[in-house]
Amino acid sequence: HIKIYNLSGNLVSNIDNIQNVNFSLNTSQLNSGIYFIYIEDSSKRFYVNKFLKL
């Protein structure tokens, strides 16, 4: 499960049913700015990171 939030804390993308360990994230619909990505794995562990969309 993946959620992406903008710097204001608004949810901008919610992706369910990720089947593979490797995946590509299409950011073309996102405006330029800083985003936070929250990833929940199958063991219910959370990973948080931020990225910059130019």
C-alpha positions in Angstrom: 0.0 0.0 0.0 1.4 3.4 -1.0 0.2 6.9 -0.1 1.7 10.1 -1.3 1.1 13.4 0.4 2.1 16.9 -0.6 3.9 19.3 1.7 0.5 20.6 3.0 -0.4 17.1 4.2 -3.0 16.5 1.5 -3.3 13.0 0.1 -2.5 13.2 -3.6 -2.1 9.5 -4.5 -3.3 6.2 -3.0 -2.1 3.0 -4.6 -3.4 -0.4 -3.5 -2.6 -4.0 -4.5 1.1 -3.7 -5.3 2.1 -7.2 -6.2 5.8 -6.9 -6.9 8.8 -5.9 -4.8 9.9 -3.6 -7.6 7.5 -1.0 -9.1 7.6 2.3 -11.0 5.8 5.3 -9.7 4.4 7.6 -12.4 4.7 11.2 -11.1 3.5 12.9 -14.3 0.2 13.9 -12.6 2.0 15.6 -9.7 2.9 19.3 -9.7 6.4 20.4 -8.9 7.2 20.3 -5.2 8.1 18.2 -2.2 6.1 15.1 -1.4 6.1 12.4 1.3 5.7 8.8 0.4 4.4 6.3 2.9 4.9 2.6 2.0 3.3 -0.2 4.0 4.6 -3.7 3.3 2.9 -7.1 3.6 4.2 -7.4 7.2 2.5 -4.1 8.1 5.8 -2.2 8.4 5.8 1.4 7.4 8.5 3.3 5.5 8.5 7.0 5.0 10.6 9.1 2.7 10.3 12.4 0.9 11.1 13.3 -2.7 11.3 16.4 -4.9 9.3 16.6 -8.2 10.9 19.1 -10.5 
